[in-house]
Amino acid sequence: MAMVVAGFSGGEAEELRRAMGFKRSEKRMKDIEKKLRAGMARNGIAPEAQEQIVESITSFALYGFPESHAASFALLAYASAYLKCHYLAAFTAALLNNQPMGFYHPSTVVKDAQRHGLKALPVDVTQSEWLCTLQAVGAGQGAMGREQSGGLPFAEPKATPWKPTTLEEFSISSSSRGERFAMRLGLRYVRGLREDAAKTLLQERARAPFRSIQDLVERVPELRVNEWQTLAEIGALNALELDHAAFSIQESARKRLTLADPVMGADSDSRPMANGQQPTAPMSPCSRDENHQRLTLKLHRRDALWQVQRAVRRPGPLLEGLVDQESGSPLARMDAEERLVADFRGTGLTVGPHPMAYRRPQMNALGVRRAIELPQLQHGKRVRVAGCIIARQRPGTARGFVFLSLEDETGVANAIITPDIFEKNRITLIRERFLMVEGQLQNSDNLVSVKAERIFPVNITAAETESHDFH
């Protein structure tokens, strides 16, 4: 093009080509642009046409790459699409096990896989490995999980996680046994859980299954109180039996243990003796240290159990006798919002319903369309969409335009934010996690987006969702 419209020599055209491929060098491109414009002016090309040609070349200089690079990407895209289509569980597990990587957050990866039929199972100390794994699911069970069952727990497969070593093994085994595969979230997704503590848990579980929470507490002392709390809040302990007697005795045991110890450290609950007086027989330094260590260990274990049993969430109404009213040790059932908050705080994602699913009746009342409906709507129609922001993009060549990806329970809707709308709503667009966008639908050549005219924050959940912003 430069040789035709600007009279470039072969050497000058090669210089332009190199500048376009030299680490996106804007300075070199500016210098050559002057030569290009001068040559086009000599050839009588109108300024408007010159501007279009320069813009086309400079835009390609920012985004273009060699043909070999394109071929490599095409192969990766084809192979990834094939694996996702035919081996969805294995593909999703592999993506999650290799995070951080790619453009989308793990929560988006999981939700996309669920919409394509994957049954995603939550972290479970009796089933999960360190990495995400596959579990065989009977053919009759299909792919229905918490996403389709309204968030209520379902009958989960109890088989030992099976890991195919090759795609052929995976395919043959799956077809011959008439089974599908679910993906079990791994312990690596429990935030704050140290890998060495998790490995100890897995070693103990391999030695013998855990009988109860108490059994797990005693056999894996490496787990810290905050780790217990997180495991309990995300439901990773639901499969374990609760020690009902602990509810009626744990508080009195804590009191007895405290009263019997004349030396209380910073890690324990220091309380006066029953008669309000101090002990009269001080202990020797050696015996005091030993006794303190022994009692601190016991208190830590009891504190862990206390935290766990207070936080454990279990389905259905509470059983009689599980709550000790006198000691105030509730085993309360989490509601949907508490589950969402705990899931995102504890793992960064949820395998239950998407947060937008809980607010769909309110969204319907406001005339908000679901993402899945947009391709069927007419170009130019005024619409409202809403969802969780999973990506904010502002390319340098987009002249100030901002592009949002809004995820709801059915898919992702794209919103185009013009520079003036962005400036008017800058704080809302940057800080809010959930937005409602009202504007004109652009539906052309299978590209669907909403050109925003008005933007509103929406109160969906307090869960700390994450997004991929301005990278």
C-alpha positions as CSV (number, residue, x, y, z in Angstrom):
1,M,0.0,0.0,0.0
2,A,2.8,2.4,0.9
3,M,4.6,1.7,-2.4
4,V,1.4,2.4,-4.4
5,V,-0.1,5.4,-2.6
6,A,3.0,7.1,-1.4
7,G,5.7,6.0,-3.9
8,F,7.8,4.2,-1.3
9,S,10.8,2.3,-2.6
10,G,11.2,-1.3,-1.6
11,G,13.7,-0.3,1.1
12,E,11.3,2.4,2.5
13,A,8.4,-0.1,2.5
14,E,10.6,-2.6,4.4
15,E,11.5,0.1,6.9
16,L,7.8,0.6,7.5
17,R,7.2,-3.1,7.9
18,R,10.0,-3.4,10.4
19,A,8.7,-0.4,12.4
20,M,5.3,-2.0,12.5
21,G,6.7,-5.2,14.0
22,F,9.4,-3.7,16.2
23,K,7.9,-3.9,19.7
24,R,5.1,-1.6,18.6
25,S,7.5,1.3,18.4
26,E,5.4,4.5,18.2
27,K,8.3,6.8,17.7
28,R,9.5,4.9,14.6
29,M,5.9,4.8,13.3
30,K,5.6,8.6,13.8
31,D,8.7,9.2,11.7
32,I,7.6,7.0,8.8
33,E,4.1,8.4,9.0
34,K,5.4,11.8,8.0
35,K,7.1,10.3,4.9
36,L,3.9,8.4,4.2
37,R,1.7,11.6,4.3
38,A,4.2,13.5,2.2
39,G,4.2,10.8,-0.5
40,M,0.4,10.6,-0.6
41,A,0.2,14.4,-0.8
42,R,2.5,14.3,-3.9
43,N,0.3,11.7,-5.5
44,G,-2.8,14.0,-5.0
45,I,-4.6,11.8,-2.4
46,A,-7.2,13.8,-0.4
47,P,-6.5,14.5,3.3
48,E,-9.6,12.4,4.3
49,A,-8.3,9.4,2.4
50,Q,-4.8,10.0,3.8
51,E,-6.2,9.9,7.3
52,Q,-8.0,6.6,6.7
53,I,-4.9,5.0,5.3
54,V,-2.7,6.1,8.1
55,E,-5.2,5.0,10.7
56,S,-5.5,1.5,9.1
57,I,-1.7,1.1,9.1
58,T,-1.1,2.4,12.6
59,S,-4.0,0.3,14.0
60,F,-2.4,-2.8,12.5
61,A,1.0,-1.8,13.9
62,L,-0.5,-1.9,17.4
63,Y,-2.3,-5.3,17.0
64,G,-0.8,-7.1,14.1
65,F,1.5,-10.1,14.5
66,P,3.3,-12.6,12.1
67,E,1.4,-15.2,10.2
68,S,3.3,-18.0,12.1
69,H,2.1,-16.4,15.4
70,A,-1.5,-16.4,14.0
71,A,-1.2,-20.1,13.0
72,S,0.0,-21.1,16.4
73,F,-2.9,-19.2,18.1
74,A,-5.3,-20.8,15.7
75,L,-4.1,-24.3,16.6
76,L,-4.4,-23.6,20.3
77,A,-7.8,-22.2,19.8
78,Y,-9.0,-25.2,17.8
79,A,-7.5,-27.7,20.3
80,S,-8.9,-25.9,23.3
81,A,-12.4,-25.7,21.7
82,Y,-12.2,-29.5,20.9
83,L,-11.2,-30.4,24.5
84,K,-13.9,-28.1,26.0
85,C,-16.5,-29.6,23.7
86,H,-15.7,-33.3,24.2
87,Y,-13.9,-33.3,27.6
88,L,-15.5,-30.4,29.5
89,A,-14.7,-31.7,33.1
90,A,-11.0,-32.4,32.3
91,F,-10.6,-29.2,30.4
92,T,-12.1,-27.1,33.2
93,A,-10.1,-28.9,35.9
94,A,-6.9,-28.3,33.9
95,L,-7.7,-24.6,33.6
96,L,-8.3,-24.3,37.3
97,N,-5.2,-26.2,38.3
98,N,-3.0,-23.9,36.2
99,Q,-4.2,-20.6,37.6
100,P,-3.3,-17.8,37.5
101,M,-3.5,-17.7,33.7
102,G,-5.6,-16.4,30.9
103,F,-8.0,-13.5,30.8
104,Y,-10.9,-14.8,32.9
105,H,-11.1,-15.3,36.7
106,P,-11.7,-18.9,37.9
107,S,-15.2,-17.9,39.0
108,T,-16.0,-17.1,35.4
109,V,-14.4,-20.3,34.1
110,V,-16.6,-22.3,36.5
111,K,-19.8,-20.6,35.7
112,D,-19.2,-20.9,31.9
113,A,-18.5,-24.6,32.3
114,Q,-21.7,-25.1,34.4
115,R,-23.7,-23.3,31.7
116,H,-22.3,-25.8,29.2
117,G,-23.4,-28.8,31.4
118,L,-20.6,-29.4,33.8
119,K,-21.5,-30.6,37.3
120,A,-19.1,-28.7,39.6
121,L,-18.7,-30.1,43.1
122,P,-17.6,-28.0,46.1
123,V,-14.6,-28.5,48.3
124,D,-15.0,-31.5,50.6
125,V,-12.4,-32.7,53.1
126,T,-13.6,-36.2,52.6
127,Q,-13.3,-36.1,48.7
128,S,-11.2,-33.2,47.5
129,E,-7.5,-33.6,46.6
130,W,-5.1,-30.7,46.6
131,L,-5.8,-30.1,42.9
132,C,-9.2,-30.1,41.2
133,T,-10.1,-33.7,40.1
134,L,-12.7,-35.6,38.2
135,Q,-15.4,-37.8,39.8
136,A,-17.5,-40.3,37.9
137,V,-21.2,-39.5,37.8
138,G,-23.8,-42.1,36.9
139,A,-25.4,-41.6,33.5
140,G,-28.8,-41.2,35.0
141,Q,-27.7,-38.3,37.1
142,G,-26.9,-36.0,34.2
143,A,-25.1,-32.8,34.8
144,M,-27.5,-31.2,37.2
145,G,-25.8,-29.6,40.2
146,R,-26.4,-26.7,42.5
147,E,-26.7,-24.4,39.5
148,Q,-29.8,-26.2,38.4
149,S,-31.2,-27.2,41.7
150,G,-31.6,-23.8,43.2
151,G,-28.6,-23.9,45.4
152,L,-29.7,-26.9,47.5
153,P,-27.2,-29.7,48.0
154,F,-27.6,-32.7,45.9
155,A,-26.7,-36.4,46.0
156,E,-23.0,-36.3,45.2
157,P,-20.9,-39.2,43.9
158,K,-18.9,-40.8,46.6
159,A,-16.5,-42.7,44.4
160,T,-12.8,-42.1,44.8
161,P,-11.7,-39.4,42.3
162,W,-10.5,-41.0,39.1
163,K,-7.8,-39.4,37.0
164,P,-7.4,-40.6,33.4
165,T,-3.8,-40.5,32.2
166,T,-4.7,-40.0,28.5
167,L,-7.6,-38.8,26.4
168,E,-8.0,-42.2,25.0
169,E,-8.3,-43.8,28.4
170,F,-10.8,-41.0,29.4
171,S,-12.9,-41.6,26.3
172,I,-12.9,-45.4,26.4
173,S,-13.7,-45.6,30.1
174,S,-16.4,-42.9,29.9
175,S,-18.2,-44.6,26.9
176,S,-17.9,-48.2,28.1
177,R,-19.2,-47.5,31.6
178,G,-21.9,-45.1,30.5
179,E,-20.7,-42.5,32.9
180,R,-20.1,-38.8,32.9
181,F,-17.6,-36.8,34.9
182,A,-18.1,-34.1,37.5
183,M,-15.3,-31.8,38.6
184,R,-14.4,-31.6,42.3
185,L,-12.9,-28.4,43.4
186,G,-9.5,-28.9,45.0
187,L,-8.2,-27.8,48.4
188,R,-5.8,-25.4,46.7
189,Y,-8.9,-23.1,46.3
190,V,-9.4,-22.7,50.0
191,R,-8.0,-19.3,50.7
192,G,-5.5,-19.2,53.5
193,L,-5.1,-23.0,53.6
194,R,-1.4,-23.9,53.7
195,E,-0.3,-26.6,51.3
196,D,1.6,-28.5,54.0
197,A,-1.4,-28.6,56.3
198,A,-3.6,-29.8,53.4
199,K,-1.1,-32.5,52.5
200,T,-1.1,-33.7,56.1
201,L,-4.9,-33.9,55.9
202,L,-4.8,-35.9,52.7
203,Q,-2.2,-38.3,54.2
204,E,-4.4,-38.9,57.3
205,R,-7.4,-39.4,55.1
206,A,-5.5,-42.0,53.0
207,R,-4.6,-43.8,56.2
208,A,-8.2,-43.9,57.4
209,P,-11.4,-42.0,56.6
210,F,-12.4,-39.2,59.0
211,R,-15.2,-40.3,61.3
212,S,-16.3,-36.8,62.5
213,I,-15.1,-33.2,62.9
214,Q,-13.7,-34.1,66.3
215,D,-11.7,-37.0,64.7
216,L,-10.4,-34.6,62.0
217,V,-9.4,-32.0,64.6
218,E,-7.5,-34.5,66.7
219,R,-5.7,-36.2,63.7
220,V,-4.7,-33.0,61.9
221,P,-3.4,-30.6,64.6
222,E,-1.5,-28.7,61.9
223,L,-4.7,-26.9,60.8
224,R,-5.0,-23.5,62.3
225,V,-8.2,-21.9,63.7
226,N,-8.5,-19.6,60.7
227,E,-8.2,-22.6,58.3
228,W,-10.8,-24.4,60.3
229,Q,-13.1,-21.4,60.1
230,T,-12.7,-21.1,56.3
231,L,-13.3,-24.9,55.7
232,A,-16.4,-24.7,57.8
233,E,-17.8,-21.6,56.2
234,I,-17.4,-22.9,52.6
235,G,-19.2,-26.2,53.5
236,A,-16.0,-28.4,53.2
237,L,-16.9,-30.2,56.4
238,N,-20.5,-30.9,55.6
239,A,-19.9,-34.6,54.9
240,L,-18.5,-35.2,58.4
241,E,-20.7,-36.3,61.3
242,L,-21.1,-33.8,64.0
243,D,-20.3,-34.7,67.6
244,H,-23.6,-33.8,69.2
245,A,-22.3,-34.3,72.7
246,A,-19.8,-31.6,72.1
247,F,-22.5,-29.0,72.0
248,S,-23.7,-29.7,75.5
249,I,-20.2,-30.1,77.1
250,Q,-17.8,-27.9,75.2
251,E,-18.5,-24.6,77.0
252,S,-18.4,-26.2,80.4
253,A,-15.2,-28.0,79.4
254,R,-13.7,-24.7,78.4
255,K,-14.6,-23.1,81.7
256,R,-13.2,-26.0,83.7
257,L,-10.0,-26.0,81.7
258,T,-9.7,-22.2,82.2
259,L,-10.3,-22.4,86.0
260,A,-7.8,-25.2,86.4
261,D,-5.0,-23.2,84.8
262,P,-3.4,-20.5,87.0
263,V,-1.4,-19.3,84.1
264,M,-3.2,-18.1,80.9
265,G,-1.3,-17.0,77.9
266,A,-2.2,-14.5,75.3
267,D,-3.7,-17.2,73.1
268,S,-6.2,-18.3,75.7
269,D,-9.3,-16.7,77.4
270,S,-7.9,-15.4,80.7
271,R,-10.6,-15.4,83.4
272,P,-10.4,-15.1,87.2
273,M,-10.9,-18.1,89.5
274,A,-14.3,-19.1,90.7
275,N,-13.9,-17.3,94.0
276,G,-12.4,-14.2,92.3
277,Q,-9.0,-14.7,94.0
278,Q,-5.6,-15.4,92.6
279,P,-3.9,-18.8,93.1
280,T,-1.8,-18.9,96.3
281,A,0.8,-21.5,95.2
282,P,2.8,-20.2,92.3
283,M,4.3,-22.9,89.9
284,S,7.9,-23.2,89.1
285,P,9.0,-21.7,85.8
286,C,9.6,-25.1,84.3
287,S,6.3,-26.5,85.3
288,R,4.4,-23.3,84.4
289,D,5.8,-23.4,80.9
290,E,5.0,-27.1,80.4
291,N,1.5,-26.7,81.8
292,H,0.9,-23.6,79.7
293,Q,2.0,-25.4,76.5
294,R,-0.2,-28.4,77.3
295,L,-3.3,-26.3,78.1
296,T,-2.7,-23.9,75.2
297,L,-2.7,-26.9,72.8
298,K,-6.0,-28.2,74.3
299,L,-7.5,-24.7,74.1
300,H,-6.5,-24.3,70.5
301,R,-8.1,-27.6,69.6
302,R,-11.2,-26.7,71.5
303,D,-11.3,-23.3,69.9
304,A,-10.9,-24.9,66.5
305,L,-13.8,-27.2,67.2
306,W,-15.9,-24.4,68.6
307,Q,-15.3,-22.2,65.6
308,V,-16.0,-25.1,63.2
309,Q,-19.2,-26.2,64.9
310,R,-20.5,-22.7,65.1
311,A,-19.9,-22.1,61.4
312,V,-20.7,-25.5,59.8
313,R,-23.6,-25.1,57.4
314,R,-25.8,-28.0,56.8
315,P,-29.0,-28.5,54.7
316,G,-32.5,-28.7,56.0
317,P,-34.0,-27.8,59.4
318,L,-31.9,-28.1,62.5
319,L,-32.2,-31.4,64.3
320,E,-33.5,-31.5,67.9
321,G,-30.8,-31.3,70.5
322,L,-28.2,-29.8,68.2
323,V,-28.4,-26.4,69.8
324,D,-27.4,-25.9,73.4
325,Q,-29.4,-22.9,74.4
326,E,-27.6,-22.5,77.8
327,S,-24.1,-22.2,76.3
328,G,-25.3,-20.3,73.3
329,S,-23.6,-22.6,70.7
330,P,-25.9,-22.4,67.7
331,L,-25.6,-24.5,64.6
332,A,-27.5,-22.1,62.4
333,R,-28.3,-22.8,58.8
334,M,-26.8,-20.3,56.4
335,D,-29.1,-18.5,54.0
336,A,-28.4,-17.9,50.3
337,E,-26.6,-14.6,50.9
338,E,-24.4,-16.0,53.7
339,R,-23.4,-18.9,51.5
340,L,-22.5,-16.6,48.6
341,V,-20.4,-14.3,50.9
342,A,-18.7,-17.3,52.5
343,D,-18.0,-19.0,49.1
344,F,-16.4,-16.0,47.5
345,R,-14.5,-15.1,50.7
346,G,-13.3,-18.6,51.2
347,T,-12.6,-19.7,47.6
348,G,-13.1,-16.8,45.3
349,L,-16.0,-18.5,43.5
350,T,-19.2,-20.5,44.0
351,V,-20.4,-23.7,42.5
352,G,-23.9,-22.8,43.6
353,P,-26.3,-20.4,41.7
354,H,-24.9,-17.3,40.2
355,P,-25.6,-14.2,42.4
356,M,-27.8,-12.8,39.7
357,A,-30.1,-15.8,39.9
358,Y,-31.3,-14.8,43.4
359,R,-32.3,-11.4,42.1
360,R,-34.0,-12.4,38.8
361,P,-37.6,-11.7,40.0
362,Q,-36.5,-8.1,40.8
363,M,-34.6,-7.8,37.6
364,N,-37.6,-9.0,35.6
365,A,-39.7,-6.3,37.4
366,L,-37.3,-3.7,36.2
367,G,-37.4,-5.0,32.6
368,V,-33.8,-6.2,32.7
369,R,-33.0,-8.7,29.9
370,R,-31.0,-11.8,30.5
371,A,-27.8,-12.2,28.5
372,I,-29.1,-15.2,26.7
373,E,-32.0,-13.2,25.3
374,L,-30.0,-10.5,23.6
375,P,-29.1,-12.3,20.3
376,Q,-32.8,-12.8,19.5
377,L,-33.6,-9.1,19.9
378,Q,-33.8,-6.6,17.1
379,H,-31.0,-4.3,16.3
380,G,-31.6,-0.8,17.7
381,K,-34.0,-1.9,20.4
382,R,-33.7,-0.1,23.8
383,V,-32.8,-2.6,26.5
384,R,-31.6,-3.0,30.0
385,V,-29.0,-5.5,31.0
386,A,-27.4,-6.2,34.4
387,G,-24.8,-8.4,35.9
388,C,-21.5,-8.8,37.7
389,I,-18.6,-7.0,36.0
390,I,-16.0,-9.6,35.1
391,A,-13.9,-7.4,32.8
392,R,-13.3,-3.7,32.2
393,Q,-11.2,-2.8,29.1
394,R,-10.0,0.5,27.7
395,P,-7.7,-0.1,24.7
396,G,-5.3,2.7,23.9
397,T,-6.6,2.9,20.4
398,A,-10.3,3.0,21.4
399,R,-10.4,6.8,21.7
400,G,-11.6,6.7,25.3
401,F,-14.2,4.1,24.8
402,V,-14.6,1.5,27.7
403,F,-15.9,-2.0,27.2
404,L,-17.6,-3.9,30.0
405,S,-18.4,-7.6,30.3
406,L,-21.5,-8.2,32.5
407,E,-22.1,-11.8,33.6
408,D,-25.5,-13.1,34.8
409,E,-26.7,-16.6,35.3
410,T,-27.3,-17.2,31.6
411,G,-24.1,-15.7,30.0
412,V,-22.2,-12.6,29.3
413,A,-23.5,-9.3,28.0
414,N,-21.1,-6.7,26.5
415,A,-21.6,-3.0,27.1
416,I,-20.0,-0.1,25.2
417,I,-19.3,3.0,27.3
418,T,-18.7,6.2,25.4
419,P,-16.1,8.7,26.8
420,D,-18.7,11.2,27.9
421,I,-20.8,8.5,29.7
422,F,-17.6,7.2,31.3
423,E,-16.6,10.6,32.6
424,K,-20.1,11.1,34.1
425,N,-20.1,7.7,35.8
426,R,-16.4,7.2,36.4
427,I,-16.7,6.3,40.1
428,T,-19.6,3.9,39.6
429,L,-18.0,2.2,36.6
430,I,-14.7,1.6,38.5
431,R,-15.9,0.8,42.0
432,E,-19.1,-1.1,41.6
433,R,-19.2,-4.8,41.2
434,F,-22.7,-5.1,39.8
435,L,-24.2,-2.7,37.3
436,M,-27.4,-2.2,35.3
437,V,-26.8,-0.7,31.8
438,E,-29.6,0.9,29.8
439,G,-29.1,1.7,26.1
440,Q,-29.4,0.7,22.5
441,L,-28.9,-2.8,21.4
442,Q,-26.3,-3.3,18.6
443,N,-26.9,-6.7,17.0
444,S,-25.0,-7.1,13.7
445,D,-23.0,-10.0,12.2
446,N,-23.4,-12.1,15.4
447,L,-21.8,-9.3,17.4
448,V,-24.1,-8.3,20.2
449,S,-23.6,-5.4,22.6
450,V,-25.4,-2.6,24.4
451,K,-24.3,1.0,23.8
452,A,-24.8,2.6,27.2
453,E,-26.9,5.7,27.7
454,R,-27.6,5.3,31.5
455,I,-25.8,3.4,34.2
456,F,-27.0,2.4,37.6
457,P,-25.4,0.4,40.5
458,V,-27.5,-2.5,41.6
459,N,-27.4,-4.2,45.0
460,I,-27.1,-7.9,44.4
461,T,-24.8,-9.3,47.1
462,A,-22.1,-8.4,49.5
463,A,-19.9,-11.2,48.1
464,E,-16.5,-10.0,47.0
465,T,-16.5,-10.9,43.3
466,E,-13.5,-10.1,41.2
467,S,-12.9,-8.7,37.7
468,H,-10.2,-8.4,35.1
469,D,-9.6,-4.7,34.8
470,F,-7.7,-2.6,32.3
471,H,-5.0,-5.1,31.4
